[in-house]
Structures are given as structure tokens and as C-alpha cells.
Amino acid sequence: MSEEFAIRGDTIRLGQLLKAAGLVDSGAEAKVVLAEDGVTVNGEPETRRGRQIRAGDVVVAHGREIRAV
């Protein structure tokens, strides 16, 4: 079951989404999680904090699925 996360504007950076959704506490932690813990965006592995997330994208990290809306 996915959780919804409302983005403001057209996009949000992946690192910002991870912080805002409570999956990480800082940008530095986001960098580590992306490098080591297997974050996926729309089913594809992603390691870039700056990846632009748009409405409809699905991010999975720490066993949680977040759908951007």
C-alpha cells in the first residue's frame, strides 16, 4: 500500500522528498540511503539526490512506498 505525498509545484528533488516524508533526517543521511539502501523510483534504482520527482512517480525506500501527487 502506498502513501501519498503532495508536492508543491511541478517537481521536488528526491532528497527533499525523502526528508519531507520522514524517511531521512538530513541531506547527508539521504545521500547515504541512496548510495547504500536501494531506493527506487518507478521501479528503477536511483542514487541521485537531485532526481526530479513529478506527480505520479513512486519512490520506495526503507520498505515504504511513496506516491507523489
PEPE-V700347 format. One record per run of one state. SS is the DSSP state (H for helix, E for strand, C for the rest). FROM is the first residue (numbers start at 0). TO is the last residue. Records with the same first field share a line. If there is no record, write none. Layout:
SS=FROM-TO / FROM-TO
This chain:
C=0-1 / 5-9 / 20-25 / 36-38 / 41-42 / 45-50 / 54-56 / 61-62 / 68-68
E=2-4 / 10-12 / 39-40 / 43-44 / 51-53 / 57-60 / 63-67
H=13-19 / 26-35
